[in-house]
Each structure stands twice: as C-alpha cells, then as structure tokens.
Amino acid sequence: MNRGREDSDENLSLGWTPPTGDYDSIADLLTDRYPSAGNVGILISKFNHTEGAAIVAKRQTENLLESGYNVKIFCFEAKDSDSFVDHKKIGHNTWPAVIYLLIHIGNPVSIYTTARRLRKYDVLIVHQPILSPVAITAQKLFNVHTIYINHHVIEPNGWETSIQRMINRLITMPLHEISARLEEIVSVSAYSRDEFHKKYDRTGPVIYNQVDDEKYHQDVSGKAIRDSYNIGNRPLIFFIGRLIPSKNVHTLIQVYERIREQYPETVLLIAGRALDEGYKSQLVNLQLQNEGDIRFEEEFIPEEVLPEYYAAADVYATCSLKEGFNLTIAEAEMCGTPTVAFNIGAHSEVQSNGTLVPKNDHSRFADAIINEFKEEIDD
C-alpha cells in the first residue's frame, strides 16, 4: 500500500504549496523597511531543534546570513550543533538556563546590562515574550529597531493546568503586553496576526514560516524508516510534536481505533518529547488498552532524518487544538505525504495537500484518513 518513496514519479502527490504573505522572508522585510541595517540580533529563549519557535529562528538566521547580514543569536541556552551562527548566552555561563531565566524576568539591572550589549545592533528580532523587556529597553534607550515575531498568543484559560494559567496571568501575559509595544509586529500567519490585533490593537505584516526544500522534498525515501520499525507495506500514520494535552494526542489514538475497523494492520507512530508525565501516562494507558500497533518514539529525531519519517508515512495526522502555523503539516506535505488535521488556528492557511475536518469530529477525522488510504490503494 505504502509509497515508501520509491514509487514512480507519477504516483507522488503535489506536495506543499507555500502560502503568500506580505513578504517572502525576513530578509525581504529588512531590505524594504530597514535598508541601512547590517547587524541583526535574534533573541530567543532556547536555540535548538526541538521547539517550533527555535526552528523558525534558525531558518530566519540562515535566510539572513545568505542575504549578507551579520547575525548573532542571544539566548539562555543553545545546542552546540548550531555552530553555523555565532550565539551568545544571556546570563552567567555556568548557571543553568532556567535559573537565570527566572532571575532575568524581574531584574532591571540584568535587563539593562543585556540591552546595553545589544546597542550596536541595527535590528533585534524577538521570538518570545520573555526577551521583550530587553528589546524594548534597547529600543527606548539606544534607538535600536525591534521586531517581534508573533507565533501565537495563548489566553490564560488556554493552558492545561491551574498552575500554568496562574503563571500565564502573572508573567506571560504582561510580557506579551511589552512585546506589543515593540516597533514592528510580524506574524507567522494571518490567523496569528488577527488574534494579536484583537488582543493588543497592533498589527503588521505576515511572513509565513519557511520549509527547507533541500531537506524536505518528494525525492526523500521512507524505506529505511519502514525497515527499521519492521512495518513493511502496512498502512502508517505518523505524528510528531510535544506530548502535551493541547496537541490532543489522546484523540489521535481514539481515532486510530476507528481506522483499525477497516484497516486492522495500520501502524500509528507517535514521536515527541513528553513534557507532562501525567499526560504521557494517560497515552501509555491508551496504548495498552488498544489492540492495534501503536509505537512511541521518544528519542530525539534529528532534522536530517525527519523527512524520511514523513516520507515513510501514508498519512501525517495531527489532532492539535492550538496552532499559530504548524510546521509539521508543511514539512510532511513537502515530502509528498497528505495530511489530516482539525480546522483550527492557521491550518486552513497552511494545508494544501490533505483534509481539514471540524474540530473534535472524531468520526470525520477517521474517515478522512481512511479516504487517503483508499486513494493510495487506487493509485
């Protein structure tokens, strides 16, 4: 049934069609609005490969470097593998990032000291609210241009636990207020732009997230992944993301039970970090109760290998309930794999090769995946 990405070219799907924003890239925006800028600082909490904002920041950095800008990353924590760009740790080099982050939030001296270090940069690009106090200090005191990348805003009642909601009200939302006072607001989707405008009465251009077409493309083979998991030609559904309640992975498992009624040999492969042990236990219990073949891949999947996972799948499925963009949909479709998702957030802007179903309609979600399976058989 499966393509395995070794089929003939005519059997490959159309892939992902990137949506059109106000600018194609962050470099295009800087060229247009800040033509004299040369030195760019990118501010992000963690510069790694495991979080959406960090992946976007990395691709923006690559775009800026290719366009001739001098770029430096300022962060609380970075992976050594990201040595293609110079990065500077905010805080004491020997302190754990989380400790310095907590100290940094309420420390005016730390904020001023960091902002003063940034005064030589023409533009600061801020990816997370935690660093907006530094950026606005550099903006006000040292006349540095600032751009806030609005990925999305989660309201206090949108968090899963009471502790998260309390932290969001006391810390995160005030930081968002500061972010809204930065010079430029750039959103990753029209949905995120409109939500930000409703909340803070600020708007700005949309620059859609980019996918590396040198890594993600339809010539990638998924055969090695199928072989390594001993899947053979069985139908395969793939999901990757953080294992948290808002990703709604438990619903995907429930949908999988419906799919097995028609395709009992189907494999469900779930990859991602468990940030909530209670939720992970819930997922494991559902796995044990299910008579199908559900696999959890908890090891980090390097980006060099990730396209092979997408290519191995017959369908990429996500039941996520909150998304300001959703890179995984775009990446899967770039590899020629159709996607199924709920019609929430920016999904209607991002998806171009798959099916969107009404939120929480489990039956139609299962039917959409089954229809993709049938199309594979017909081909």
Secondary structure, DSSP 4 states (H G I P E B T S, - for coil): ---TT-S-GGGS-----PPP-S-SSHHHHHHHH-TT--EEEEE-SEESSSSHHHHHHHHHHHHHHHTT-EEEEEESEE-TT-TTSEEEESS-TTS-HHHHHHHHHT-HHHHHHHHHHTTT-SEEEE-SGGGHHHHHHHHHHH--EEEEEE-----GGGSSSHHHHHHIIIIIHHHHHHHTTSSEEEESSHHHHHHHHHHHS----B-PPP--TTTSSTT---HHHHHHTT-TTS-EEEEES-BSGGGTHHHHHHHHHHHTTT-TT-EEEEE--BS-HHHHHHHHHHHHH-SSEEEEE-S---TTTHHHHHHH-SEEEE--S--SS-HHHHHHHHTT--EEEES-TTHHHH--SEEEE-TT-HHHHHHHHHHHHHHHHH-
